[in-house]
Structure formats: structure tokens, C-alpha cells
Amino acid sequence: MMLNLLLVAIGVLCLTAGGEALIRGSLAAANRLGISPLLSGLLIVGFGTSAPELVVSIDAALSERPDIAVGNVVGSNIGNILLILGLCALISPLAVKPLVLRRDGVTVVAASILFLMLVGGDALARSDAAIFLLMLIAYLSWAYWTERSGVAPSAGLHIAEGEEVASLPKTTLWIVMAVVLGLVLLIIGSQVLLKGAVGIAGSLGVSEAVIGLTLVAVGTSLPELSISVIAAFRRHADVAIGNILGSNIFNLLGILGISALLQPLPVHERILQFDQWVMLGTSLILLLFLYTGSRLSRLEGGLLLLGYGVYVSLSFTVFAS
């Protein structure tokens, strides 16, 4: 058991370091190539923080561990809202401008509903993967067009996301080294984390889905946690929440799309009965908050964290098999 815990810790460390290196190297390359701060923030930071989830889910899918592949995505989306936003609200109450984030909030809910519809047959087929990826392309096109044309006042949000990342490599050599090192650490970290997670599931007598939904999901969400916590300390509430929304969109549409395209994914019964509904419920709660135009107070943040504690408790008791 201790060896498996050590493997998980090493895997999470490699994934976190790899994600950070990849984001910094990619942002520096984007700056060198003259790519706009808007596109850099939207794609590199918004989706780059999901790189650990992407690599782990692809590795799990190809290793025929579908419960971890799907559980990692669903669990990350739940944890992003309940755990990370709850923690950020405790650090600093999050005041939100509904017009800035309404589009992404609606997309998160729509993607969650799409997931429920596509797993109705108890599995994600390659045709389902194609739908996910087409929806992702449509979202990215919509997002970039509305922000570049000024229809949606959220361009500043994605530019600010890029500004949360400091200490970028300066020379071409360091940029290339950062990107290569990031990719290598992500690959190594995913394999080590997967091995430790499978071992822990066997030691505890719980399903791999439980470990994927909790331990693996939290471990791969550390880049989102880092960016959002930094933004919360700097009182950049829109960046903290926008980062989570962008990550949740890419998790469902991008990561599941790519993973299921490579290897069709059966969906564990407990995810169908419990977790997918929790994911949709938390997305609806967040969307409701964004439409009220109020703020996520410290009390509400505490309630979100409490909700995550209840979710994890139920995962290892009532829904452990």
C-alpha cells in the first residue's frame, strides 16, 4: 500500500511539474511567434491546465482502464467546482460579472447534458467521440469570434489568464527544453500515477472508478488549482472561475473525445447512477450563480467544500463498488 501511495505521489508531482513546464514553454513560444494574448489565454492556459487529465485518460484508455479514463474526467469536473472554487472563495469572495462568463457557463452545462445523452448506451463509442470533438471545435470557433469581434466582453479574461503565469523562458533553447520536458514528465507521470492508482484500488477493495473519480481526479487537477488560487489571491475572480469553466469544457469535449476516439470506453455503472448527476448538478449550481450577478461568499465556498467532502465520503462507502 505504501509503495502505491508513493507511486501516486511521484506521478502527481511529475504531472504537475510537466503541466507547468508545458504551459510556460507554450506561452513563451506563442509570444515569440506573435500569437495574440487572447488566443494564448484561451487555448494555452485555459486548456493547457487540463494536460495532466488528457495524458492520464489517454494512457488509461489505451491500457484498457476505462473506469479511470472516464472517472478522471467526471471527477475532475466535480472537484473543479466543489473543491477548487470552494477553496478560492474561502481565500477571497468571488464577485462575478455574468456577461463575461455566461457563454462558458452555458457550454459547461450543455457539455454535461451531452455526456448524459451519449452514455445512454453504457459506453462512449468512436461516433460519440466525433460528436464531442465537433462540439469542441464549434465552441472554440464561437469563443474566438465573439471575443475578437467584441460581441462578448470576455477577451480581457483570457488575456488575464495568460498573465497569471509568470517566469516564462526567454530563449529559444529554454522554450524548447520547457516544452519537451513538460511532455516527458506528463507521460512518465501518467504511467506512474496509473500504476499506483490501480494498486490502491486493489488494496482498498474499491473499484478503479472510485480511485479515478477521487484520487486521480484531484491529482490531475493541480494545475487548475494553482492558476485559480493565484488568481484568487490577486482578487482576479473572473480568471479563477473562467479557468475552471474552460477546463471543464475541455475535459468533457476534448479529453473524452480524444480518449474514446482512440479506444471506445465502457462507462462504469456507478458513474451512470451517481457521478454524472453530481457533475450536472454542480454545473447547474454554478450556472445559477453566474446568472445572479452576485458573489460566491466565503460561506458559500465553505458549503461547496463541505459538498465535496460528502461526495468523497459517499464514493468510498455507499458507491465504493
PLY file of the C-alpha trace (Angstrom):
ply
format ascii 1.0
element vertex 321
property float x
property float y
property float z
element edge 320
property int vertex1
property int vertex2
end_header
0.00 0.00 0.00
2.80 2.44 0.91
4.54 1.74 -2.39
1.35 2.51 -4.30
0.85 5.75 -2.38
4.44 6.71 -3.18
3.83 5.97 -6.86
0.74 8.18 -6.83
2.66 10.99 -5.13
5.51 10.75 -7.66
3.01 10.60 -10.52
1.15 13.69 -9.31
4.43 15.56 -8.84
5.56 14.72 -12.38
2.17 15.65 -13.83
2.10 18.97 -12.00
5.66 19.88 -12.97
5.09 18.70 -16.53
1.89 20.72 -16.88
3.59 23.86 -15.57
6.59 23.44 -17.87
4.38 22.81 -20.89
2.21 25.87 -20.22
5.19 28.17 -19.65
7.04 26.88 -22.70
3.93 27.11 -24.90
3.12 30.65 -23.74
6.70 31.75 -24.39
6.57 30.17 -27.86
3.25 31.90 -28.55
4.76 35.25 -27.55
7.80 34.61 -29.74
5.56 33.73 -32.72
3.36 36.79 -32.21
0.21 34.87 -31.29
-2.32 37.18 -29.66
-2.64 37.21 -25.85
-6.34 36.45 -26.32
-5.70 33.19 -28.17
-2.85 32.28 -25.81
-5.05 32.68 -22.76
-8.00 30.87 -24.31
-6.12 27.85 -25.66
-2.78 27.50 -23.87
-3.76 28.44 -20.32
-7.47 27.65 -20.40
-6.96 24.20 -21.88
-3.28 23.68 -21.06
-4.12 23.21 -17.40
-6.04 20.09 -18.45
-2.93 18.47 -19.96
-2.48 16.06 -17.00
-6.10 14.87 -17.30
-5.60 14.44 -21.05
-2.44 12.34 -20.77
-3.77 10.20 -17.89
-7.11 9.50 -19.59
-5.45 8.61 -22.91
-2.96 6.34 -21.11
-5.79 4.69 -19.16
-7.90 4.21 -22.30
-5.04 2.63 -24.23
-4.23 0.46 -21.19
-7.85 -0.74 -21.17
-8.63 1.01 -17.87
-11.84 2.80 -18.97
-13.08 3.35 -15.40
-10.04 5.52 -14.66
-10.19 7.25 -18.05
-13.83 8.30 -17.65
-13.70 8.69 -13.86
-10.75 11.05 -14.11
-12.73 13.45 -16.33
-16.02 13.30 -14.42
-14.27 13.51 -11.04
-12.11 16.44 -12.20
-15.18 18.40 -13.31
-16.86 17.80 -9.94
-13.72 18.65 -7.98
-13.01 21.76 -10.06
-16.29 23.32 -8.95
-16.76 21.98 -5.44
-13.15 21.74 -4.27
-11.20 24.37 -6.21
-13.84 27.11 -6.44
-14.83 26.39 -2.84
-11.22 26.88 -1.75
-10.83 30.03 -3.87
-13.97 31.55 -2.33
-12.55 30.95 1.15
-9.38 32.79 0.13
-11.30 35.70 -1.40
-15.04 36.01 -2.12
-15.53 35.74 -5.88
-17.57 38.53 -7.46
-18.60 37.62 -10.99
-19.79 39.61 -14.00
-22.44 37.40 -15.62
-21.93 38.76 -19.13
-18.26 37.84 -19.05
-18.72 34.15 -18.27
-22.29 33.34 -19.29
-21.27 31.74 -22.58
-18.80 29.35 -20.96
-21.19 28.53 -18.12
-23.91 27.53 -20.59
-21.37 25.47 -22.53
-20.34 23.55 -19.40
-23.96 22.62 -18.68
-24.59 21.74 -22.34
-21.48 19.53 -22.41
-22.62 17.78 -19.20
-26.06 17.12 -20.71
-24.42 15.86 -23.91
-22.38 13.43 -21.82
-25.55 12.08 -20.20
-27.16 11.62 -23.61
-24.19 9.89 -25.22
-23.55 7.42 -22.38
-27.18 6.27 -22.50
-25.93 3.09 -24.13
-23.49 2.48 -21.25
-20.42 3.27 -23.38
-18.75 6.01 -25.38
-18.18 4.86 -28.95
-16.00 6.44 -31.61
-19.07 8.08 -33.10
-19.73 9.71 -29.71
-16.11 10.86 -29.64
-16.58 12.54 -33.00
-19.60 14.44 -31.65
-17.58 15.62 -28.63
-14.73 16.85 -30.82
-17.04 18.60 -33.29
-18.70 20.38 -30.36
-15.28 21.44 -29.08
-14.34 22.89 -32.48
-17.69 24.70 -32.62
-17.15 26.12 -29.11
-13.62 27.32 -29.88
-14.77 28.98 -33.09
-17.68 30.65 -31.28
-15.46 31.78 -28.40
-12.76 33.27 -30.59
-15.22 35.00 -32.94
-17.30 36.57 -30.17
-14.24 37.79 -28.28
-12.34 39.10 -31.28
-15.42 40.88 -32.62
-16.25 42.35 -29.24
-19.67 40.67 -29.03
-18.70 39.12 -25.69
-16.67 41.21 -23.20
-14.55 38.27 -22.05
-11.41 38.83 -24.10
-9.80 40.51 -21.11
-10.46 37.39 -19.07
-8.44 35.11 -21.34
-5.67 37.68 -21.70
-5.52 37.90 -17.89
-5.32 34.10 -17.68
-2.05 34.25 -19.57
-0.79 36.99 -17.27
-1.26 34.74 -14.21
1.65 32.62 -15.47
4.99 34.23 -14.63
8.67 33.43 -15.25
8.43 32.37 -18.89
11.58 31.02 -20.60
13.33 33.70 -22.63
15.50 31.98 -25.23
14.54 29.52 -27.95
16.62 26.79 -26.31
14.86 27.17 -22.96
11.46 27.31 -24.67
12.11 24.02 -26.49
13.51 22.44 -23.34
10.46 23.52 -21.32
8.01 22.05 -23.85
9.96 18.78 -24.25
10.48 18.41 -20.51
6.80 19.08 -19.90
5.72 16.40 -22.36
8.18 13.86 -20.96
7.11 14.50 -17.36
3.44 14.24 -18.33
3.97 10.86 -19.99
6.07 9.49 -17.13
3.72 10.90 -14.51
0.63 9.41 -16.14
2.14 5.93 -16.24
3.38 6.07 -12.65
0.10 7.52 -11.36
-1.93 4.91 -13.22
0.12 2.07 -11.76
-0.20 3.41 -8.22
-3.93 4.13 -8.58
-4.68 0.61 -9.78
-2.67 -0.79 -6.87
-4.53 1.35 -4.32
-7.90 0.27 -5.72
-6.88 -3.36 -5.27
-5.56 -2.78 -1.74
-8.71 -0.95 -0.58
-11.08 -3.32 -2.32
-12.83 -0.49 -4.20
-13.45 -0.14 -7.92
-10.99 1.62 -10.18
-13.80 4.06 -10.95
-13.74 5.28 -7.32
-9.99 5.94 -7.46
-10.30 7.62 -10.84
-13.13 9.86 -9.63
-11.31 10.97 -6.47
-7.57 10.40 -6.08
-6.62 10.55 -9.77
-9.05 13.40 -10.48
-7.66 15.59 -7.70
-4.07 14.80 -8.64
-4.54 15.76 -12.28
-6.43 18.95 -11.33
-3.47 20.56 -9.54
-2.64 22.92 -12.47
-6.21 24.28 -12.34
-5.85 24.62 -8.58
-2.58 26.53 -8.96
-3.87 29.04 -11.53
-7.18 29.58 -9.71
-5.64 30.01 -6.26
-3.11 32.54 -7.62
-5.97 34.42 -9.26
-7.98 34.36 -6.01
-5.08 35.82 -4.03
-4.74 38.56 -6.67
-8.51 39.23 -6.47
-8.97 38.14 -10.12
-12.29 36.35 -9.59
-13.18 36.13 -13.27
-9.87 34.42 -14.04
-10.36 31.89 -11.24
-13.83 30.92 -12.41
-13.07 31.26 -16.12
-10.14 28.87 -15.76
-12.40 26.26 -14.16
-15.10 26.64 -16.82
-12.58 26.34 -19.65
-11.04 23.28 -18.05
-14.41 21.57 -17.56
-15.36 22.20 -21.19
-12.11 20.74 -22.48
-12.29 17.79 -20.07
-15.62 16.62 -21.44
-15.41 17.59 -25.10
-11.67 17.30 -25.71
-10.29 14.67 -23.35
-13.21 12.23 -23.55
-13.44 12.90 -27.27
-9.79 12.03 -27.92
-9.77 9.09 -25.47
-12.93 7.49 -26.85
-11.72 8.06 -30.41
-8.58 6.05 -29.64
-10.40 3.38 -27.64
-14.19 3.05 -27.09
-14.90 3.46 -23.37
-17.43 1.43 -21.38
-18.86 3.58 -18.56
-18.99 2.17 -15.03
-22.46 1.65 -13.56
-21.84 3.92 -10.57
-20.95 6.81 -12.88
-24.25 6.28 -14.69
-26.22 6.08 -11.44
-24.49 8.73 -9.35
-21.49 10.71 -10.58
-22.84 12.03 -13.88
-25.80 13.51 -11.99
-23.49 15.12 -9.42
-21.46 16.60 -12.28
-24.57 18.03 -13.92
-25.92 19.29 -10.59
-22.74 21.15 -9.68
-22.61 22.69 -13.16
-26.21 23.91 -12.81
-25.48 25.39 -9.39
-22.53 27.30 -10.80
-24.53 28.48 -13.80
-27.28 29.71 -11.49
-24.69 31.65 -9.53
-23.25 33.23 -12.67
-26.68 34.42 -13.74
-27.49 36.03 -10.39
-24.64 38.51 -10.73
-23.84 38.14 -7.04
-20.69 36.79 -5.45
-19.54 33.47 -4.15
-19.05 34.26 -0.48
-16.79 32.52 2.00
-19.85 30.81 3.48
-20.87 29.52 0.06
-17.30 28.43 -0.60
-17.37 26.50 2.65
-20.61 24.83 1.60
-19.03 23.80 -1.70
-16.10 22.27 0.16
-18.49 20.50 2.51
-20.35 19.18 -0.51
-17.11 17.78 -1.90
-16.38 16.12 1.42
-19.81 14.46 1.34
-19.24 13.37 -2.26
-15.88 11.74 -1.45
-17.36 10.08 1.64
-20.20 8.58 -0.38
-17.71 7.48 -3.04
-15.83 5.29 -0.57
-18.89 3.99 1.28
-22.25 3.80 -0.47
-20.83 3.82 -4.01
-17.49 2.08 -3.40
-18.12 -0.99 -5.56
0 1
1 2
2 3
3 4
4 5
5 6
6 7
7 8
8 9
9 10
10 11
11 12
12 13
13 14
14 15
15 16
16 17
17 18
18 19
19 20
20 21
21 22
22 23
23 24
24 25
25 26
26 27
27 28
28 29
29 30
30 31
31 32
32 33
33 34
34 35
35 36
36 37
37 38
38 39
39 40
40 41
41 42
42 43
43 44
44 45
45 46
46 47
47 48
48 49
49 50
50 51
51 52
52 53
53 54
54 55
55 56
56 57
57 58
58 59
59 60
60 61
61 62
62 63
63 64
64 65
65 66
66 67
67 68
68 69
69 70
70 71
71 72
72 73
73 74
74 75
75 76
76 77
77 78
78 79
79 80
80 81
81 82
82 83
83 84
84 85
85 86
86 87
87 88
88 89
89 90
90 91
91 92
92 93
93 94
94 95
95 96
96 97
97 98
98 99
99 100
100 101
101 102
102 103
103 104
104 105
105 106
106 107
107 108
108 109
109 110
110 111
111 112
112 113
113 114
114 115
115 116
116 117
117 118
118 119
119 120
120 121
121 122
122 123
123 124
124 125
125 126
126 127
127 128
128 129
129 130
130 131
131 132
132 133
133 134
134 135
135 136
136 137
137 138
138 139
139 140
140 141
141 142
142 143
143 144
144 145
145 146
146 147
147 148
148 149
149 150
150 151
151 152
152 153
153 154
154 155
155 156
156 157
157 158
158 159
159 160
160 161
161 162
162 163
163 164
164 165
165 166
166 167
167 168
168 169
169 170
170 171
171 172
172 173
173 174
174 175
175 176
176 177
177 178
178 179
179 180
180 181
181 182
182 183
183 184
184 185
185 186
186 187
187 188
188 189
189 190
190 191
191 192
192 193
193 194
194 195
195 196
196 197
197 198
198 199
199 200
200 201
201 202
202 203
203 204
204 205
205 206
206 207
207 208
208 209
209 210
210 211
211 212
212 213
213 214
214 215
215 216
216 217
217 218
218 219
219 220
220 221
221 222
222 223
223 224
224 225
225 226
226 227
227 228
228 229
229 230
230 231
231 232
232 233
233 234
234 235
235 236
236 237
237 238
238 239
239 240
240 241
241 242
242 243
243 244
244 245
245 246
246 247
247 248
248 249
249 250
250 251
251 252
252 253
253 254
254 255
255 256
256 257
257 258
258 259
259 260
260 261
261 262
262 263
263 264
264 265
265 266
266 267
267 268
268 269
269 270
270 271
271 272
272 273
273 274
274 275
275 276
276 277
277 278
278 279
279 280
280 281
281 282
282 283
283 284
284 285
285 286
286 287
287 288
288 289
289 290
290 291
291 292
292 293
293 294
294 295
295 296
296 297
297 298
298 299
299 300
300 301
301 302
302 303
303 304
304 305
305 306
306 307
307 308
308 309
309 310
310 311
311 312
312 313
313 314
314 315
315 316
316 317
317 318
318 319
319 320
